[in-house]
Amino acid sequence: MPEGTRLMTTLDIVEVLRPLRVVFIEGGHGVRSHLNTLGIHIGDWVKVVERAPFRGPILIQVNGTRLALGRGVASRVRVEDAEVAAPENGTATTDTG
């Protein structure tokens, strides 16, 4: 995969219990404000804990809190996999000297 390429998906279709990082929130001020009030911000790590049957809500965990999101709202939250967000070879360096 070329450097700088992100594999993003939406919160409503990801695997359960997989660590994900919020990278983008689609929609206007109202959607972003609602999600921020719930504690969901760009850069936060989230997990889908459970997906209700019959297109019901999605239970997520963010910052130690569990929240239920409707599928429409969850479809506006773009996330990337933890393995993509923090590659094993590491891009960050530490100064030891």
Secondary structure, DSSP 4 states (H G I P E B T S, - for coil): --TT---EEETTSSPTT--EEEEEE-S-HHHHHHHHHHT--TT-EEEEEEE-TTT--EEEEETTEEEEE-HHHHTTEEEEEHHHHS-TT-S------
